[in-house]
Amino acid sequence: MHAAFEKWWSGISLRTKITGVTVLLLTFGLAVAGVGTANVLRIYLDQQDSDKVSSLASGLDGATDDQVLGCQVDYSRQGTLFEVLDASGNRICSNVAVKTGPDNASLDLQWASANKGQIVIIADISGRQHWRVVPQFWKPNDLSGQVYTVVIGITTKDTEALVGRYSAIFLGFAIAVIVLGAALTQLLVTSTFAPLRDVERTAARFAAGDYSQRLGGATPNTEVGRLNRSLNTMLARIDMAFADRARTIEQMRRFVGDASHELRTPLVSLRGYAELYRMGAIQKPEDVAQAMDRIEKEAIRMTGLVQDLLELARLD
């Protein structure tokens, strides 16, 4: 798995890697900023809602039994809940419709005792909407001893809608920033790597045999400029080496040609004396001695030329 990933990663161009990593970091940063900001916004709005619920709960002071048990307390603002329950959690009255009100199945006296004066969140009948409420106790003055639970709160729908709207707006801006960042990164990387593509093209032409190719156009004090200067030095040395090699080969060819010409003369002499001896033209002892002396000199001359050729081969 690791080897496959390394093979895949090494097959990606450097320009694509830089663009991908930049977009990934930008996406990660925006995601962290978006989630963090949304959480801070939610905490702020929740605190505001809690303050509103506490303010509404304090408005119960001074109300009469008829007002409370008839849900006639002035909580008429849309999104506000005022509900009276008996000890078993049965609804006595409510200022909201049953289908949008809270699920009272578990809102009995025990629940109210455990959460008295505390702000809690409960779901409605459908489970799609929630209420931020604070339970209170109400004891009528009729000496019946009956204790009622008064549930006061506000809906969290506005808060959820605001957070959702913020998240949608932030997501839209984040996508736009990521796309723009990717485009700008691609443009910047492409313009930055343009000298490197020139290096690639120059190297290809140099490898094809055009040894006069040189690099230029980059600012000298940049990394690419220093690379171009070093590569130009290397190309000049390679070009000089090829020129020296060509001169050496040409000199060797001339030497081989001259040596061949020099070897032809003693070979012709040797062949001539051999033919004269074979034809019987050389019979006198003094003529034979003269011919042998001439053959020995030509052989010595040929040996010297062959030694020079062997030495030249070793040097090459």
C-alpha positions in Angstrom: 0.0 0.0 0.0 2.8 2.4 1.0 4.8 1.5 -2.1 1.8 2.0 -4.3 1.1 5.4 -2.8 4.8 6.4 -3.3 4.6 5.3 -6.9 1.4 7.2 -7.5 2.8 10.3 -5.7 6.1 10.3 -7.6 4.2 10.1 -10.8 2.5 13.5 -10.2 4.1 16.6 -11.5 5.5 19.1 -9.1 3.1 21.8 -10.3 0.1 19.6 -9.5 1.6 18.7 -6.1 2.0 22.3 -5.1 -1.4 23.3 -6.3 -3.1 20.3 -4.6 -1.3 20.8 -1.3 -2.1 24.5 -1.3 -5.8 23.8 -2.0 -5.8 21.1 0.7 -4.4 23.5 3.3 -6.7 26.3 2.2 -9.7 23.9 2.5 -8.6 22.7 5.9 -8.1 26.2 7.2 -11.5 27.4 6.0 -13.1 24.3 7.4 -11.6 24.9 10.8 -12.5 28.6 10.7 -16.1 27.8 9.5 -16.7 25.2 12.2 -15.2 27.3 14.9 -17.1 30.4 13.9 -20.3 28.5 13.7 -19.8 27.0 17.2 -19.0 30.5 18.6 -22.1 31.9 16.9 -24.2 29.1 18.3 -22.9 29.6 21.8 -23.6 33.3 21.6 -27.1 32.8 20.3 -27.8 30.0 22.9 -26.7 32.4 25.6 -29.0 35.1 24.2 -31.9 32.6 24.1 -31.1 31.5 27.7 -31.2 35.1 28.8 -34.5 35.6 27.1 -36.0 32.5 28.8 -34.8 33.7 32.2 -36.3 37.1 31.5 -39.6 35.4 30.5 -39.6 33.3 33.6 -39.2 36.3 35.8 -42.4 37.7 34.3 -44.4 35.1 36.1 -44.0 37.0 39.4 -47.3 38.8 40.3 -49.5 36.7 38.1 -52.8 35.4 39.5 -54.0 31.8 39.6 -56.6 32.5 36.9 -53.9 34.0 34.6 -51.5 31.1 35.1 -53.9 28.2 35.0 -55.7 29.8 32.0 -52.4 30.6 30.2 -53.5 34.2 30.1 -50.0 35.5 31.1 -48.8 37.9 28.4 -46.4 35.7 26.4 -48.1 36.3 23.1 -44.9 36.9 21.1 -44.5 34.4 18.3 -42.0 31.6 19.2 -42.7 31.9 22.9 -44.0 29.0 24.9 -46.2 29.1 28.1 -47.7 25.8 29.2 -49.2 24.5 32.4 -48.9 20.8 33.2 -50.3 18.8 36.1 -48.2 16.4 38.3 -48.5 13.6 35.6 -47.4 15.8 32.8 -50.9 16.3 31.3 -51.4 19.6 29.6 -53.8 22.0 31.4 -53.4 24.8 29.0 -50.9 26.1 26.4 -50.4 29.1 24.2 -49.2 27.0 21.2 -50.9 24.3 19.2 -50.5 20.8 20.3 -48.7 19.7 17.1 -46.1 22.4 17.5 -45.9 22.2 21.3 -43.4 20.1 23.3 -43.7 16.4 23.8 -45.1 16.2 27.3 -44.7 12.4 27.7 -41.9 12.8 30.1 -42.6 16.3 31.5 -44.0 15.1 34.8 -43.5 16.4 38.3 -40.3 14.4 38.7 -38.8 16.0 35.6 -39.8 19.4 36.8 -38.2 18.8 40.2 -35.0 17.7 38.6 -34.8 20.7 36.3 -36.5 23.4 38.3 -35.0 26.8 37.5 -32.6 25.2 34.9 -32.8 25.9 31.2 -33.2 22.7 29.3 -34.0 21.8 25.6 -37.0 19.6 24.8 -38.3 18.4 21.4 -41.8 19.0 20.1 -44.3 16.3 19.1 -42.8 15.9 15.6 -39.2 15.9 16.9 -38.2 18.4 14.2 -38.3 21.5 16.4 -36.9 22.2 19.8 -37.8 24.5 22.7 -35.4 26.1 25.2 -37.5 26.1 28.4 -37.3 26.5 32.1 -39.7 24.6 34.4 -41.4 26.4 37.3 -43.7 25.2 40.1 -47.1 26.9 40.7 -49.2 26.3 43.8 -52.7 27.8 43.7 -54.1 29.6 46.7 -57.2 27.3 46.8 -55.6 25.2 49.5 -56.0 22.1 47.4 -52.3 21.3 47.6 -52.1 20.7 43.9 -48.8 21.5 42.3 -48.6 22.5 38.7 -45.6 22.7 36.4 -45.3 25.9 34.4 -43.1 25.5 31.3 -41.8 28.8 29.9 -39.5 29.0 26.9 -38.8 30.0 23.4 -38.3 28.1 20.2 -34.8 27.3 18.9 -36.0 27.5 15.3 -34.8 31.1 14.8 -31.3 30.2 16.2 -31.1 27.0 14.0 -32.2 29.0 11.0 -29.6 31.7 11.6 -26.8 29.2 12.2 -27.9 27.3 9.1 -28.0 30.5 7.0 -24.6 31.5 8.2 -23.2 28.0 7.4 -24.7 28.2 3.9 -23.2 31.6 3.3 -19.8 30.6 4.7 -19.8 27.5 2.6 -20.5 29.5 -0.5 -17.7 31.9 0.2 -15.4 29.1 1.2 -16.0 27.3 -2.2 -15.4 30.6 -4.0 -12.2 31.2 -2.1 -11.0 27.6 -2.7 -11.7 27.8 -6.4 -10.1 31.3 -6.7 -7.1 30.1 -4.6 -6.7 27.0 -6.8 -6.8 29.2 -10.0 -4.3 31.8 -8.6 -2.0 29.0 -7.3 -2.0 27.3 -10.6 -1.3 30.6 -12.4 1.5 31.5 -10.0 3.1 28.0 -10.1 2.8 28.0 -13.9 4.5 31.4 -14.2 7.1 30.4 -11.6 8.0 27.2 -13.3 8.2 28.7 -16.8 12.0 29.0 -16.5 12.2 25.4 -15.5 10.3 24.4 -18.7 12.8 26.5 -20.6 15.5 24.4 -18.9 13.8 21.2 -20.0 13.4 22.4 -23.6 17.0 23.6 -23.7 18.3 20.3 -22.3 16.2 18.3 -24.9 17.7 20.4 -27.8 21.2 20.0 -26.3 20.6 16.2 -26.0 19.4 16.2 -29.7 22.8 17.5 -30.8 22.5 21.3 -30.7 25.4 22.1 -28.4 25.1 25.8 -28.9 22.0 26.0 -26.7 22.2 28.2 -23.6 19.8 29.3 -20.9 18.8 32.9 -20.2 16.0 35.2 -19.1 15.9 34.4 -15.4 16.8 37.0 -12.7 20.4 36.2 -11.6 19.7 36.5 -7.9 16.9 33.9 -7.8 17.1 30.2 -7.4 16.2 29.6 -11.1 18.8 32.3 -12.2 21.6 30.6 -10.2 20.5 27.2 -11.7 20.6 28.7 -15.2 24.1 30.1 -14.6 25.3 26.7 -13.3 23.7 24.9 -16.2 25.2 27.3 -18.7 28.6 26.7 -17.3 28.1 22.9 -17.5 26.8 23.1 -21.1 29.7 25.3 -22.1 32.1 22.7 -20.6 30.3 19.9 -22.3 30.3 21.8 -25.6 34.1 22.4 -25.2 34.7 18.8 -24.4 32.8 17.7 -27.5 34.8 20.2 -29.6 38.0 18.9 -28.1 36.9 15.3 -28.8 36.0 16.3 -32.4 39.4 17.8 -32.9 41.1 14.8 -31.4 39.1 12.5 -33.7 40.0 14.6 -36.7 43.7 14.6 -35.7 43.5 10.8 -35.3 42.0 10.5 -38.7 44.7 12.6 -40.3 47.4 10.6 -38.4 45.9 7.3 -39.5 45.7 8.5 -43.0 49.3 9.7 -42.9 50.4 6.4 -41.2 48.6 4.4 -43.9 50.4 6.4 -46.5 53.7 5.9 -44.7 53.1 2.2 -44.4 52.3 1.8 -48.0 55.8 2.8 -49.1 57.8 0.2 -47.1 55.1 -2.4 -48.0 55.6 -1.7 -51.7 59.4 -1.9 -51.3 59.1 -5.3 -49.5 56.7 -6.6 -52.1 59.0 -5.4 -54.9 62.1 -7.1 -53.5 60.2 -10.3 -52.9 58.9 -10.3 -56.5 62.4 -9.6 -57.8 63.8 -12.5 -55.8 61.0 -14.8 -56.9 61.5 -13.9 -60.5 65.3 -14.6 -60.2 66.3 -11.0 -60.8 68.4 -11.1 -57.6 70.9 -13.9 -57.7 74.3 -12.4 -56.9 75.3 -12.5 -53.3 76.0 -8.8 -53.1 72.6 -8.1 -54.7 70.9 -10.4 -52.2 72.8 -8.8 -49.3 71.7 -5.3 -50.6 68.1 -6.5 -50.9 68.0 -8.0 -47.4 69.5 -4.8 -45.9 66.8 -2.8 -47.7 64.1 -5.1 -46.5 65.4 -4.9 -42.9 65.4 -1.1 -43.0 61.8 -1.0 -44.3 60.8 -3.5 -41.6 62.3 -1.3 -38.9 60.5 1.7 -40.4 57.2 -0.3 -40.4 57.8 -1.4 -36.8 58.2 2.2 -35.7 54.9 3.2 -37.4 53.1 0.3 -35.8 54.5 1.2 -32.4 53.2 4.7 -32.8 49.7 3.4 -33.8 49.6 1.2 -30.7 50.7 4.1 -28.4 48.0 6.3 -29.9 45.4 3.5 -29.3 46.4 3.3 -25.7 46.2 7.0 -25.2 42.7 7.1 -26.7 
